[in-house]
Structures are given as C-alpha cells and as structure tokens.
Amino acid sequence: MWPPPQISDPSPQAVAAKPPTEVLKKEPLPPNYFQLTLRDSATYTAGLGSVLGQCNVLLCILNKFI
C-alpha cells in the first residue's frame, strides 16, 4: 500500500517513574556450623579417597612389573 495509512492514535504516554522506596537491610544470618562441618568433611573425604585411589592404582601397576 502506498502511501502508508495515517496513524490516527499516537503511542501512549510514558508513565511517570515513582521515586525509589527505601530498601531495608537484612541482618546477616549466624553461621550454620552443621553445614560448614558437613562441607568440610565431604571435601576431606573426597580428597582422601582420590589420593588413596591413586595410590592403589599405582601399587597395582607396580605389582605387575615386580
């Protein structure tokens, strides 16, 4: 279609921005010692398991050659 049709309704006006509301600061939570201990124990267990697993593999390889 040429010429394009006339736009009869202009775009709506922008809504005025509201002033920002005050944000309340939350108090930090106390440390969860159970969660910290559980995470540390899982880390140490995984690390020790991987070290012992590598030692076991190396010992098996060495036993084949001895």
C-alpha positions as CSV (number, residue, x, y, z in Angstrom):
1,M,0.0,0.0,0.0
2,W,1.4,3.3,-0.9
3,P,1.2,5.8,0.6
4,P,1.1,4.2,4.1
5,P,-2.0,4.8,6.1
6,Q,-2.0,7.7,8.6
7,I,-1.7,6.7,12.2
8,S,-4.7,8.1,14.0
9,D,-3.7,7.2,17.6
10,P,-0.3,8.2,18.8
11,S,1.7,6.0,21.1
12,P,0.7,6.1,24.8
13,Q,2.5,8.5,27.1
14,A,5.1,7.1,29.4
15,V,4.1,6.6,33.0
16,A,5.9,8.9,35.4
17,A,8.5,7.0,37.4
18,K,7.9,6.5,41.1
19,P,10.6,7.5,43.5
20,P,12.6,4.5,44.7
21,T,11.5,3.1,48.0
22,E,13.9,2.6,50.8
23,V,15.4,-0.8,50.9
24,L,15.6,-2.5,54.3
25,K,19.0,-4.1,55.0
26,K,18.7,-7.7,56.3
27,E,20.8,-8.8,59.2
28,P,23.4,-11.4,58.3
29,L,22.5,-14.9,59.4
30,P,24.6,-16.6,62.0
31,P,27.0,-19.2,60.7
32,N,25.5,-22.7,60.2
33,Y,28.1,-24.8,61.8
34,F,26.5,-28.1,60.8
35,Q,26.6,-27.0,57.1
36,L,30.2,-25.8,57.4
37,T,31.3,-29.1,59.1
38,L,29.4,-31.2,56.6
39,R,31.0,-29.4,53.7
40,D,34.5,-29.7,55.2
41,S,34.1,-33.4,55.9
42,A,32.9,-34.1,52.4
43,T,35.8,-32.2,51.0
44,Y,38.3,-34.1,53.1
45,T,36.7,-37.4,52.3
46,A,36.7,-36.8,48.6
47,G,40.3,-35.6,48.7
48,L,41.5,-38.6,50.8
49,G,39.5,-41.0,48.6
50,S,41.2,-39.7,45.4
51,V,44.7,-39.8,47.0
52,L,44.1,-43.4,48.2
53,G,42.6,-44.4,44.9
54,Q,45.7,-43.1,43.0
55,C,48.0,-44.9,45.4
56,N,46.0,-48.1,44.9
57,V,46.3,-47.8,41.1
58,L,50.0,-47.1,41.3
59,L,50.5,-50.1,43.6
60,C,48.6,-52.4,41.2
61,I,50.7,-51.2,38.3
62,L,53.9,-51.7,40.2
63,N,52.9,-55.2,41.3
64,K,52.5,-56.2,37.6
65,F,56.2,-55.3,37.0
66,I,57.6,-56.8,40.1
